[in-house]
Protein backbone atom coordinates (compact mmCIF):
# COMPACT_ATOMS: atom_id res chain seq x y z
CA UNK A 1 0.00 0.00 0.00
CA UNK A 2 2.84 2.34 0.88
CA UNK A 3 4.53 1.69 -2.44
CA UNK A 4 1.27 2.35 -4.30
CA UNK A 5 0.71 5.52 -2.34
CA UNK A 6 4.28 6.68 -3.10
CA UNK A 7 3.78 5.79 -6.75
CA UNK A 8 0.51 7.79 -6.88
CA UNK A 9 2.13 10.72 -5.11
CA UNK A 10 5.02 10.62 -7.58
CA UNK A 11 2.60 10.55 -10.53
CA UNK A 12 0.55 13.36 -8.97
CA UNK A 13 3.70 15.43 -8.49
CA UNK A 14 4.76 14.81 -12.08
CA UNK A 15 1.35 15.86 -13.36
CA UNK A 16 1.40 18.92 -11.12
CA UNK A 17 4.86 19.91 -12.41
CA UNK A 18 3.74 19.30 -15.98
CA UNK A 19 0.69 21.60 -15.58
CA UNK A 20 2.74 24.23 -13.78
CA UNK A 21 5.11 24.25 -16.73
CA UNK A 22 2.20 24.47 -19.21
CA UNK A 23 0.66 27.33 -17.19
CA UNK A 24 3.98 29.18 -17.16
CA UNK A 25 4.34 28.79 -20.94
CA UNK A 26 0.75 29.91 -21.49
CA UNK A 27 1.21 32.93 -19.23
CA UNK A 28 4.42 33.88 -21.08
CA UNK A 29 2.69 33.53 -24.43
CA UNK A 30 -0.26 35.67 -23.34
CA UNK A 31 2.08 38.34 -21.93
CA UNK A 32 3.97 38.42 -25.23
CA UNK A 33 0.70 38.78 -27.18
CA UNK A 34 -0.48 41.56 -24.89
CA UNK A 35 2.82 43.42 -25.22
CA UNK A 36 2.74 43.12 -29.01
CA UNK A 37 -0.85 44.39 -29.13
CA UNK A 38 -0.02 47.32 -26.86
CA UNK A 39 3.01 48.15 -28.97
CA UNK A 40 0.94 48.00 -32.16
CA UNK A 41 -1.72 50.29 -30.71
CA UNK A 42 0.88 52.73 -29.42
CA UNK A 43 2.64 52.80 -32.79
CA UNK A 44 -0.66 53.48 -34.52
CA UNK A 45 -1.48 56.22 -32.02
CA UNK A 46 1.95 57.83 -32.37
CA UNK A 47 1.70 57.72 -36.18
CA UNK A 48 -1.72 59.37 -36.08
CA UNK A 49 -0.44 62.06 -33.72
CA UNK A 50 2.61 62.63 -35.89
CA UNK A 51 0.44 62.96 -39.02
CA UNK A 52 -1.89 65.40 -37.28
CA UNK A 53 1.03 67.49 -36.00
CA UNK A 54 2.55 67.62 -39.49
CA UNK A 55 -0.76 68.61 -41.03
CA UNK A 56 -1.36 71.31 -38.41
CA UNK A 57 2.18 72.68 -38.82
CA UNK A 58 1.75 72.83 -42.57
CA UNK A 59 -1.57 74.64 -42.30
CA UNK A 60 -0.12 76.95 -39.65
CA UNK A 61 2.83 77.79 -41.90
CA UNK A 62 0.50 78.38 -44.86
CA UNK A 63 -1.64 80.76 -42.82
CA UNK A 64 1.45 82.45 -41.41
CA UNK A 65 2.89 82.95 -44.90
CA UNK A 66 -0.44 84.23 -46.14
CA UNK A 67 -0.67 86.83 -43.39
CA UNK A 68 2.97 87.82 -43.81
CA UNK A 69 2.33 88.44 -47.49
CA UNK A 70 -0.67 90.59 -46.62
CA UNK A 71 1.36 92.45 -43.99
CA UNK A 72 4.20 93.05 -46.44
CA UNK A 73 1.75 94.23 -49.05
CA UNK A 74 0.13 96.59 -46.56
CA UNK A 75 3.53 97.99 -45.51
CA UNK A 76 4.41 98.64 -49.15
CA UNK A 77 1.11 100.46 -49.61
CA UNK A 78 1.80 102.65 -46.56
CA UNK A 79 5.26 103.64 -47.85
CA UNK A 80 3.85 104.44 -51.24
CA UNK A 81 1.16 106.60 -49.65
CA UNK A 82 3.75 108.57 -47.65
CA UNK A 83 5.89 109.35 -50.68
CA UNK A 84 2.88 110.13 -52.86
CA UNK A 85 1.02 112.35 -50.41
CA UNK A 86 0.74 115.21 -52.88
CA UNK A 87 -0.40 112.86 -55.64
CA UNK A 88 -2.94 111.40 -53.24
CA UNK A 89 -5.00 114.57 -53.34
CA UNK A 90 -5.26 114.27 -57.09
CA UNK A 91 -5.94 110.57 -57.04
CA UNK A 92 -8.26 110.52 -54.04
CA UNK A 93 -11.03 108.71 -55.83
CA UNK A 94 -8.66 106.01 -57.18
CA UNK A 95 -7.25 105.43 -53.72
CA UNK A 96 -10.77 105.20 -52.32
CA UNK A 97 -11.41 102.31 -54.73
CA UNK A 98 -8.13 100.72 -53.71
CA UNK A 99 -9.20 100.95 -50.07
CA UNK A 100 -12.46 99.16 -50.79
CA UNK A 101 -10.50 96.46 -52.65
CA UNK A 102 -8.26 96.11 -49.62
CA UNK A 103 -11.32 95.71 -47.40
CA UNK A 104 -12.55 92.93 -49.69
CA UNK A 105 -9.16 91.23 -49.39
CA UNK A 106 -9.43 91.46 -45.62
CA UNK A 107 -12.85 89.82 -45.81
CA UNK A 108 -11.32 87.07 -47.93
CA UNK A 109 -8.67 86.60 -45.25
CA UNK A 110 -11.37 86.03 -42.65
CA UNK A 111 -12.55 82.95 -44.56
CA UNK A 112 -9.30 80.95 -44.17
CA UNK A 113 -9.11 82.07 -40.56
CA UNK A 114 -12.57 80.70 -39.87
CA UNK A 115 -11.63 77.48 -41.66
CA UNK A 116 -8.51 77.22 -39.51
CA UNK A 117 -10.59 77.72 -36.37
CA UNK A 118 -13.03 75.02 -37.51
CA UNK A 119 -10.11 72.70 -38.24
CA UNK A 120 -8.77 73.41 -34.77
CA UNK A 121 -12.15 72.48 -33.28
CA UNK A 122 -12.23 69.26 -35.31
CA UNK A 123 -8.72 68.37 -34.19
CA UNK A 124 -9.61 69.12 -30.58
CA UNK A 125 -12.55 66.71 -30.86
CA UNK A 126 -10.23 64.09 -32.36
CA UNK A 127 -7.79 64.66 -29.52
CA UNK A 128 -10.56 64.14 -26.97
CA UNK A 129 -11.59 60.94 -28.74
CA UNK A 130 -7.98 59.79 -28.64
CA UNK A 131 -7.85 60.46 -24.88
CA UNK A 132 -11.02 58.44 -24.41
CA UNK A 133 -9.49 55.57 -26.40
CA UNK A 134 -6.41 55.72 -24.20
CA UNK A 135 -8.59 55.56 -21.09
CA UNK A 136 -10.46 52.59 -22.56
CA UNK A 137 -7.12 50.92 -23.25
CA UNK A 138 -6.09 51.37 -19.62
CA UNK A 139 -9.42 49.99 -18.43
CA UNK A 140 -9.07 47.02 -20.81
CA UNK A 141 -5.57 46.33 -19.54
CA UNK A 142 -6.84 46.39 -15.98
CA UNK A 143 -9.67 44.04 -16.98
CA UNK A 144 -7.16 41.68 -18.59
CA UNK A 145 -5.08 41.73 -15.41
CA UNK A 146 -8.16 40.90 -13.31
CA UNK A 147 -9.18 38.13 -15.70
CA UNK A 148 -5.65 36.73 -15.57
CA UNK A 149 -5.83 36.61 -11.80
CA UNK A 150 -9.22 34.87 -11.98
CA UNK A 151 -7.79 32.38 -14.50
CA UNK A 152 -4.86 31.77 -12.20
CA UNK A 153 -7.17 31.16 -9.24
CA UNK A 154 -9.39 28.83 -11.28
CA UNK A 155 -6.30 26.97 -12.49
CA UNK A 156 -5.10 26.47 -8.94
CA UNK A 157 -8.55 25.37 -7.84
CA UNK A 158 -8.68 22.94 -10.72
CA UNK A 159 -5.26 21.53 -9.88
CA UNK A 160 -6.21 21.23 -6.23
CA UNK A 161 -9.40 19.33 -7.12
CA UNK A 162 -7.48 16.87 -9.26
C-alpha positions as CSV (number, residue, x, y, z in Angstrom):
1,X,0.0,0.0,0.0
2,X,2.8,2.3,0.9
3,X,4.5,1.7,-2.4
4,X,1.3,2.3,-4.3
5,X,0.7,5.5,-2.3
6,X,4.3,6.7,-3.1
7,X,3.8,5.8,-6.8
8,X,0.5,7.8,-6.9
9,X,2.1,10.7,-5.1
10,X,5.0,10.6,-7.6
11,X,2.6,10.5,-10.5
12,X,0.5,13.4,-9.0
13,X,3.7,15.4,-8.5
14,X,4.8,14.8,-12.1
15,X,1.3,15.9,-13.4
16,X,1.4,18.9,-11.1
17,X,4.9,19.9,-12.4
18,X,3.7,19.3,-16.0
19,X,0.7,21.6,-15.6
20,X,2.7,24.2,-13.8
21,X,5.1,24.2,-16.7
22,X,2.2,24.5,-19.2
23,X,0.7,27.3,-17.2
24,X,4.0,29.2,-17.2
25,X,4.3,28.8,-20.9
26,X,0.8,29.9,-21.5
27,X,1.2,32.9,-19.2
28,X,4.4,33.9,-21.1
29,X,2.7,33.5,-24.4
30,X,-0.3,35.7,-23.3
31,X,2.1,38.3,-21.9
32,X,4.0,38.4,-25.2
33,X,0.7,38.8,-27.2
34,X,-0.5,41.6,-24.9
35,X,2.8,43.4,-25.2
36,X,2.7,43.1,-29.0
37,X,-0.8,44.4,-29.1
38,X,0.0,47.3,-26.9
39,X,3.0,48.2,-29.0
40,X,0.9,48.0,-32.2
41,X,-1.7,50.3,-30.7
42,X,0.9,52.7,-29.4
43,X,2.6,52.8,-32.8
44,X,-0.7,53.5,-34.5
45,X,-1.5,56.2,-32.0
46,X,2.0,57.8,-32.4
47,X,1.7,57.7,-36.2
48,X,-1.7,59.4,-36.1
49,X,-0.4,62.1,-33.7
50,X,2.6,62.6,-35.9
51,X,0.4,63.0,-39.0
52,X,-1.9,65.4,-37.3
53,X,1.0,67.5,-36.0
54,X,2.6,67.6,-39.5
55,X,-0.8,68.6,-41.0
56,X,-1.4,71.3,-38.4
57,X,2.2,72.7,-38.8
58,X,1.8,72.8,-42.6
59,X,-1.6,74.6,-42.3
60,X,-0.1,77.0,-39.7
61,X,2.8,77.8,-41.9
62,X,0.5,78.4,-44.9
63,X,-1.6,80.8,-42.8
64,X,1.4,82.5,-41.4
65,X,2.9,83.0,-44.9
66,X,-0.4,84.2,-46.1
67,X,-0.7,86.8,-43.4
68,X,3.0,87.8,-43.8
69,X,2.3,88.4,-47.5
70,X,-0.7,90.6,-46.6
71,X,1.4,92.4,-44.0
72,X,4.2,93.0,-46.4
73,X,1.8,94.2,-49.1
74,X,0.1,96.6,-46.6
75,X,3.5,98.0,-45.5
76,X,4.4,98.6,-49.1
77,X,1.1,100.5,-49.6
78,X,1.8,102.6,-46.6
79,X,5.3,103.6,-47.9
80,X,3.8,104.4,-51.2
81,X,1.2,106.6,-49.7
82,X,3.7,108.6,-47.6
83,X,5.9,109.4,-50.7
84,X,2.9,110.1,-52.9
85,X,1.0,112.3,-50.4
86,X,0.7,115.2,-52.9
87,X,-0.4,112.9,-55.6
88,X,-2.9,111.4,-53.2
89,X,-5.0,114.6,-53.3
90,X,-5.3,114.3,-57.1
91,X,-5.9,110.6,-57.0
92,X,-8.3,110.5,-54.0
93,X,-11.0,108.7,-55.8
94,X,-8.7,106.0,-57.2
95,X,-7.3,105.4,-53.7
96,X,-10.8,105.2,-52.3
97,X,-11.4,102.3,-54.7
98,X,-8.1,100.7,-53.7
99,X,-9.2,100.9,-50.1
100,X,-12.5,99.2,-50.8
101,X,-10.5,96.5,-52.7
102,X,-8.3,96.1,-49.6
103,X,-11.3,95.7,-47.4
104,X,-12.6,92.9,-49.7
105,X,-9.2,91.2,-49.4
106,X,-9.4,91.5,-45.6
107,X,-12.9,89.8,-45.8
108,X,-11.3,87.1,-47.9
109,X,-8.7,86.6,-45.3
110,X,-11.4,86.0,-42.7
111,X,-12.5,82.9,-44.6
112,X,-9.3,80.9,-44.2
113,X,-9.1,82.1,-40.6
114,X,-12.6,80.7,-39.9
115,X,-11.6,77.5,-41.7
116,X,-8.5,77.2,-39.5
117,X,-10.6,77.7,-36.4
118,X,-13.0,75.0,-37.5
119,X,-10.1,72.7,-38.2
120,X,-8.8,73.4,-34.8
121,X,-12.1,72.5,-33.3
122,X,-12.2,69.3,-35.3
123,X,-8.7,68.4,-34.2
124,X,-9.6,69.1,-30.6
125,X,-12.5,66.7,-30.9
126,X,-10.2,64.1,-32.4
127,X,-7.8,64.7,-29.5
128,X,-10.6,64.1,-27.0
129,X,-11.6,60.9,-28.7
130,X,-8.0,59.8,-28.6
131,X,-7.8,60.5,-24.9
132,X,-11.0,58.4,-24.4
133,X,-9.5,55.6,-26.4
134,X,-6.4,55.7,-24.2
135,X,-8.6,55.6,-21.1
136,X,-10.5,52.6,-22.6
137,X,-7.1,50.9,-23.2
138,X,-6.1,51.4,-19.6
139,X,-9.4,50.0,-18.4
140,X,-9.1,47.0,-20.8
141,X,-5.6,46.3,-19.5
142,X,-6.8,46.4,-16.0
143,X,-9.7,44.0,-17.0
144,X,-7.2,41.7,-18.6
145,X,-5.1,41.7,-15.4
146,X,-8.2,40.9,-13.3
147,X,-9.2,38.1,-15.7
148,X,-5.6,36.7,-15.6
149,X,-5.8,36.6,-11.8
150,X,-9.2,34.9,-12.0
151,X,-7.8,32.4,-14.5
152,X,-4.9,31.8,-12.2
153,X,-7.2,31.2,-9.2
154,X,-9.4,28.8,-11.3
155,X,-6.3,27.0,-12.5
156,X,-5.1,26.5,-8.9
157,X,-8.6,25.4,-7.8
158,X,-8.7,22.9,-10.7
159,X,-5.3,21.5,-9.9
160,X,-6.2,21.2,-6.2
161,X,-9.4,19.3,-7.1
162,X,-7.5,16.9,-9.3
